[in-house]
């Protein structure tokens, strides 16, 4: 839960910055948000969450 919340906050900041800079327009941002919302209710949600968790674990194990 903590990882998914931090990913949501990070992505929200990225979208906000892109909207502020004019790189991303409102309609495509809403379309992408709607796509993500409906994708989360499909059977692909579990593999996507597993992949994101694996990536987070991989990044956590990297010693800088």
N, C-alpha and C positions, 0 to 999 in steps of 0.2 A: 504494500500500500504506500509506503513512504517513497519508494522509487517511482511509482507511477505518478504520485502527486508532484514530485520534483521534476519529472519529465514534462508534465502538463504545464507547470509554471515556466520552465525553460522554453518550451515551445510557444507559450503565450507571449513571453518577452520577445522572442524572435519575430513572431507575427506582428506584434506592436511596432517594433523597430522597422520592419519592412513596410508596414502601412504608413508610418511616419515619414519615411524617406521617399515614398511614392513608388517604390519598387514593386509593391504588391497593391493591387486595387481591391476594393471592398467586395465586389461580386465574385471574383475568383477565390478570395479568402473565405467567403461564405460557402461557396461550392465545395472547397476543400474541407471545411469544418463539417458540412453535411455529409460528405463522403466518409469522413472518419467516424462520425456518429453512427451511421448506418453500418459501416464495416465492423464496428465493435459488437454488433448484435448478430454477426454471422459466425460460421464455424471457423473462420480464419482468426478470430480474436485470440484463442488460446495459443496457436503457433506464433502469432505476432508477439504476444506477451512473453512467451518462452524465449523467443529470439532476443527481445529487449532485455530480459533478465540475464541471459547468457552474455550479451554484450556488456552489460553493467558489471557482471562478475569478472569478465575478462579485463575490463578497464580497471577494476579495483585491484586486480592481482599484478598489474604492471607497476614495477618499482621505478620511480623516476629519480 
